[in-house]
């Protein structure tokens, strides 16, 4: 629909001339010979634009402008001005009440059309903007209602959770008798979940060998890493359930630190390489060749601690240092072996921990900060498993760390040095 324009001028000749000019552009045009007549028409009809003279009897153009804006601020106004009223027209522009002014007589009709078009475009944009503001207010109100509703829901949920917490506390007191059933379930879950994981890993390995396209290889590597992480998580859960029952089924067995670390180094070197980290294993020359101890538990502690070190290190590297401290000779079988402290130190240049975090870093299901689970993964079992394993070996574990600099995890367990005769029989 074409714009509706109201022309106001007390000179009928000028009024008719402006009307004819605007009708040529197919505008809907109405005319008024006075300000009062114009205001009456404005109260009855909606107009997009007002073109008004300044000097008129009874109600001059400036008063008309004020009343029009008071009635509908979105109506744009163009002032018709002669030289005698030019200052008034300029004042109307300065205070922002009028859009533009045009000098009488209208000699440049094209320029007049252009001004009319600009004024109507401005009104259109202002109407759109006003509508957007209204829409935004409605959206804000709706959002506020939703937030309030969610807050109420969360409040209710918190009450439910508090009630559930009480129920869980009571249930935990009865859970001791269900330990065996839980362990059986975990064992079944481990088997059922690891089977498809092993299939995925096997097929991924084949695809990596057969297909060398870089992009596909990257996706396959991601699948492989995810499966490995998931498998490690299941291993931690399984170990956790055994440790919960204080199982001490690990037997003392003969082992060499060199052979033990060869297997560990093969696993961890690859992980370090994937992150671009340096990785070193240092074994003191004084470490005896053959030892007797719970090497399977020692291996698990080293894997967990070093895996953590690699996980939480983005640049630099990780290192394992192994040494032994001799103790006094055992009273019996003095000629076959001596008791030693095996000391293993795992150091990294990772994120470190502060003094407060050190207090609970070995607690079950604990990570230094909640955000670490989202960033690095895991469920907070690794270090607590290490602590439990070291306790089972009557050892000691501790951490020395500086935040944003790095960490050193050290554990010490008692082992026995085997004699050369036993080493000869073993080989």
Secondary structure by P-SEA (a helix, b strand, c coil): ccbbbbbbcccaaaaaaaaaaaaaaccbbbbbccaaaaaaaaacccccbbbbbcccccccaaaaaaaaaaacccbbbbbbccccaaaaaaaaaaacccccccccccccaaaaaaaaaaaaaaaaaaaaaaaaaaaaaaaaaaaaaaaaaaaaaaaaaaaaaaaaaaaaaaaaaacccaaaaaaaaaaaaaaaaaaaaaaaaaaaaaaaaacccaaaaaaaaaaaaaaaaaaaaaaaaaaaaaaaaccccccbbbbbaaaaaaaaaaaaaaaaaaabbbbbbbbbcccccccccaaaaaaaaaaaaaaaaaaaccccccbbbbbcccccccccccccbbbbbbbbbbbccccccccccccccccccccccaaaaaaccccccaaaaaaaaaaaacbbbbbbbbcccbbbbbbbbbbbbbcaaaaaaac
